[in-house]
Amino acid sequence: MTFKKITYSALPSWLARLDFLGLFEKDPFGNFLAIKRLLIFILGWFTYYRYTAVNKIRITGTENLMDLPDQGVLFLSNHQTYFADVIAFFHIFCAVKWGYKDTMSPPFYLLSPRARMYYVAAAETMRGGFLPKVFSMGGAITIERSWRANGEDVKRQLDTSAQDRIGMGLEHGWVVSFPQGTTKPYAPVRKGTAHLINDHHPIVIPVVINGFRRAFDKKGLRFKKRNTRLTVQFKPPMHFRPDESVEEMVARVTQAIEQEAPRDASPGEASQQPEV
């Protein structure tokens, strides 16, 4: 699917054309992009040292991002912390906008950050205090998980509006999704990811991250072990056949983000496998 660039504005259409600086431009969810850029600028300066001084980040594969369109791109990644993963992605995406390759140094990109980027997050996570609410303003697409709540497995009604909100994000920019829906390693990829791809046909970029669980606490806000090697690998776009089954798509995504459980471990043991 080809996504046409969409601009939302607080001004009437005839007047919005004169808003060259984008001061009145909004995202699909009603947030002003100027405020979002300011928020990313502030959070970016406060978090930059976490990846380059306290820890050391190694980024590979950004050549796969250089020629991507400004919208209609879905990043599928394994998940290790609530926020440190996403913040790292935002740094990298802004750096790529400025033409940086496999690095986020120096952080001049924060002077004009990419604003058309979003990430999928559990609604309960984004309601958990002041900082999560601030991070939510930075581009969270919140969903009510039907299978998990407050750290426990549950069964509740499916949030049918979630796919529509993610689709709105894709029409406007780049979206990061964690298809396992949890920070637990080797958890199964949710079938909703395959339906999302079939419904919206985005460019799909698989991402593999490592080291974040070792360096930060579960929320990704506190340091757990300093001088940790963090890695972020962007792989080439995935292509899916029109007749590919949901099960096949899920299996391929699982393999692409390197979350296949070790064959010699039980499900319980697999979830406790250490990082390498």
C-alpha angles and dihedrals in degrees: 000000000000112000116212114217109257125199123198120197140178087223128080112269094253092052097039089071089069093054094097093161093051093234092146097036116123137192122241090269096057100259119136111244091213090061090045091053090050091049092049089048092054097041090043094058092045094050103035094090091054089071102033107032111020090036132012119238124203115198124191136174101033088136083078089062101046099087099034119126120252092252141026097052122131120194114201115196142166112251130231108158135017098243114359091073094052095045089053090051091051091052091050095046091051090047091051089052087060092048098257114155120211093336143082096200128141100025098221087125088078089073088072108014128186108262101181096081132107141177132208114239138170111260092226090057093053092050093056103102143313099302095051089052090052091048089049090061088057093071113299119162100200123208134182106237112225095199105044139033133168092355095306133104112252140167117224140143116302116254096238093181093061095083090051092052092048088049089054089053091050091051089055105036148314121333128201115206131180101211095195090061092216141066091237110115119244093012111154120269110249116246089228087077091064092048090050091054093046093049099046105021096215127174102267119214116184116213131194120199131183140176097038094102090053096045101043140034120256093276092047093232102102129053116247102172123008127212090037121157108239118195131195118182122187112200128203117277118283121233123207128199117238090237096045113129124236090245092053092048092049091050092050093048090049090053094044094055089042097240101133108134115242109265094225094056132076118237091260093048092045092059088058096051111131124238118260 
